[in-house]
Amino acid sequence: MTVDKDRGMSSAGEISGRRAREDRAAEAHLLVFNRDPAVSPEQRIFRREESFGGRAITVWGM
């Protein structure tokens, strides 16, 4: 899956949340690969918790 920069993380989180719900998953993870050379490694690498539709989604930046 690719993320449209204009739609951002909300659309990716929506897709992950919907998929987790359809699969009846207890948890969901979303990996984000930022290959923009203008973005520092400190900004690219992260882990945070988001929620969508009452489900927790762990977002990992790589």
N, C-alpha and C positions, 0 to 999 in steps of 0.2 A: 504494500500500500504506500502511496506517496501522499504527502500533505501539501495542499495548495497553500502557498504563503499568504494569499489574500484571505483565505478562510481560517487558517491557523489551527491551533491545537483544539479548539472547540469542536471542529468537524472530525478530527482524528479521535478525540475522546468519545464523541457520539458514536462513531463506527465501532470502537472498542467496546463501549458499554452495550451497544445493541448486540454485538457478537457474543459477549459474555452472557447476556440475558438469554439469547437464543440457545446457547450451548449449556445453559444452566450452570455456568462456572461459578465457583466460590470466589474467585479472584481473577483479575485481568491485569495484564501488563502491556504497555505500549512502548516500543523502542523508537527513538527519534534519532536519526543519523543526520547531523548537520555537517555538510562538507564544504561550507562556505569558508574560504581561506581568510576572510576578513574577521571571522569570529574566533576569539581566543579559545584555547582548550579549557580554560576555567569557565567560560560561558557555555561551552558545548556539553561538558560532563556534569550531569546532575541526576538527582532522583527526587521525585516529589509525588505526593498523593493528590489525586483529583477524584472527583465523584461525578457520576452521570446516572440519572435515573435511579438513585439510591444505591448504586454499586460503586465500590472503591476501585479505582484504577491506579496502578503504580506506573508513573511515567519515568522512563529512563532516557536521559540524553547521552548520546555517544559522540 
